C-alpha cells in the first residue's frame, strides 16, 4: 500500500509540476520555481495521496470519504490558487461558496458512479469464480 501510494504521489507531483510550468510559460506568468513546486506538491498530495487512500484503502464510511475529500479538495484549491496568482484569487474569492457546493455535489455524483462501477466489477469477478 505504502509503495503504491508513494509511486502515485511521485508521478502525480511530477506531472503537475511539468503541467503548471508549461501553463505559466504559455501565459507569460513569471512564477518562481518554488511556487510551481508548491502547486505540484499540493496536487500530488490530494490526487496522489489523499484520494487513493480514501477510495482504495480507507475503512471509513462513504459519507466521511465524501466529506473529507471535499474539504481537502476545497482547501487545496484555495492554496493552489493563492500560489498561482493572488490577484486571480481575489477575483474568484466571492464565488468560493458556489464552487464549494459544486465540488461537494460532484464528489457525490462521482462517488455514486465509482461505487456502481466497482460493484459491477465485483459481480463479474464473482460470476467468473463460480
C-alpha positions in Angstrom: 0.0 0.0 0.0 2.7 2.5 1.0 4.8 1.7 -2.0 1.8 2.2 -4.4 0.9 5.5 -2.7 4.5 6.7 -2.9 4.6 5.9 -6.6 1.2 7.6 -7.2 2.3 10.7 -5.3 5.6 10.9 -7.2 4.1 10.5 -10.6 1.2 13.0 -9.9 3.6 15.6 -8.4 6.0 15.4 -11.3 3.2 15.6 -13.9 1.6 18.6 -12.1 5.0 20.4 -11.9 5.5 20.0 -15.6 1.9 21.0 -16.4 2.0 24.1 -14.2 5.4 25.2 -15.6 4.1 24.8 -19.2 0.9 26.7 -18.3 2.8 29.5 -16.7 5.2 29.7 -19.6 2.4 29.8 -22.1 0.6 32.5 -20.2 3.8 34.5 -19.7 3.4 34.3 -15.9 6.8 34.7 -14.2 6.2 32.5 -11.2 9.1 31.4 -9.0 10.1 27.8 -9.2 9.1 27.4 -5.5 5.5 28.3 -6.3 5.5 25.8 -9.2 6.9 23.1 -6.9 4.4 24.1 -4.2 1.4 23.7 -6.6 2.8 20.4 -7.8 3.2 19.1 -4.2 -0.4 20.2 -3.4 -1.7 18.3 -6.5 0.4 15.3 -5.6 -0.9 15.3 -2.0 -4.5 15.5 -3.0 -4.6 13.3 -6.1 -1.6 11.0 -5.4 -2.2 10.6 -1.6 -5.5 11.6 -0.1 -7.8 10.4 -2.9 -6.1 7.0 -3.4 -6.1 6.4 0.3 -9.7 7.4 0.8 -11.1 5.5 -2.1 -9.0 2.3 -2.0 -7.7 1.8 1.5 -9.8 3.7 4.0 -12.4 1.9 6.1 -14.4 5.0 6.8 -18.0 5.2 5.6 -19.0 6.7 2.3 -20.3 9.9 3.9 -16.9 10.5 5.6 -15.0 9.8 2.5 -17.0 12.4 0.6 -16.8 15.0 3.3 -13.0 14.5 3.8 -12.3 14.5 0.1 -14.4 17.6 -0.4 -12.8 19.6 2.4 -9.3 18.6 1.3 -10.1 19.5 -2.3 -11.5 22.9 -1.4 -8.6 23.7 0.9 -6.0 22.7 -1.7 -7.9 24.6 -4.4 -7.6 27.8 -2.4 -3.9 27.2 -1.6 -3.0 26.4 -5.2 -4.9 29.4 -6.5 -3.1 31.6 -4.0 0.2 30.2 -5.0 -0.6 30.6 -8.7 -1.9 34.2 -8.6 -3.0 36.2 -5.6 -4.8 38.6 -7.9 -6.7 35.8 -9.5 -7.7 34.6 -6.1 -9.1 38.0 -5.2 -11.1 37.9 -8.3 -12.5 34.4 -7.7 -12.9 34.7 -3.9 -16.6 35.9 -4.0 -17.5 32.7 -5.7 -15.9 30.3 -3.3 -19.2 29.2 -1.7 -20.6 28.4 -5.2 -17.5 26.4 -6.1 -17.6 24.6 -2.7 -21.2 23.5 -3.2 -20.4 22.4 -6.8 -17.3 20.4 -5.5 -19.4 18.7 -2.9 -22.1 17.8 -5.5 -19.5 16.5 -7.9 -18.0 14.4 -5.2 -21.4 12.9 -4.5 -22.1 12.1 -8.2 -18.6 10.7 -8.9 -18.8 8.5 -5.7 -22.1 7.1 -6.9 -20.8 6.2 -10.3 -17.4 4.9 -8.9 -19.2 2.6 -6.4 -21.5 1.4 -9.2 -18.5 0.6 -11.4 -16.7 -1.3 -8.6 -19.9 -3.3 -7.8 -20.2 -4.3 -11.4 -16.5 -5.4 -11.5 -17.1 -7.4 -8.3 -20.1 -9.1 -9.7 -18.1 -10.1 -12.8 -15.3 -11.5 -10.7 -17.7 -13.4 -8.5 -19.6 -14.8 -11.5 -16.3 -16.0 -13.1 -15.2 -17.8 -9.9 -18.5 -19.8 -9.7 
